[in-house]
Amino acid sequence: MPLLPLTAGTPLTLELGCGHGHYLNAYAAAHPAEFCVGLDLIADRIARAGRKAARARLTNLAFVQAEAALFLQALAAPHPTHPEASPRLRRIFLLFSDPWPKRRHWKHRVMQSTLLDTLATLTDPGATLHFRTDHPDYFIYAQEVVAAHTGWRVAEPEEAPWPFEHVSVFEERALAGTPQSFTALRLETTVSAKIS
């Protein structure tokens, strides 16, 4: 697996919940100048995603088995020998995450204000967060979470077009519905979010 260039100041592209890596493998192949990281909790998915990257000989791509909040917390921690070289996320994808449709389960949704707080500490103004779901209520909920946050805003489609199209396994399953997408832009704000 390629080492993450955490001390080189290289902007990273991150996919939260990368599944079998179909989307991010294709994205990394099409964007060789970007270093891409895919996160997922399930070991088999990470292994399969990594095999795809190895077969394609992609050196700008790493897959990590990790819980998103813990990975982001570790990424935000000061580097012990290079505290000035804080990793920066330039682009984040959140594609077809579990919508947890019952209201009592909404706390389990990945898209939360706490996630936006953490991402704000790891991004610079102009960074983008790309969200896609086939669940209409989750789409509305996610837009409302972004709209209520001081560090992000939902962009108009012509202002921030969807950066890359590639149908993943999850999207194939979702095509019975109508996937909806939006892009959120990181704003010019002072971030004082506490990461816990």
Secondary structure, 3 states (H helix, E strand, C coil): CCCCCCCCCCEEEEEECCCCCHHHHHHHHHCCCCEEEEEECCHHHHHHHHHHHHHCCCCCEEEEECCHHHHHHHHHCCCCCCCCCCCEEEEEEEECCCCCCCHHHHHHCCCCHHHHHHHHHCEEEEEEEEEEECCHHHHHHHHHHHHCCCCEEECCCCCCCCCCCCCCHHHHHHCCCCCEEEEEEECCCCCCCCCC
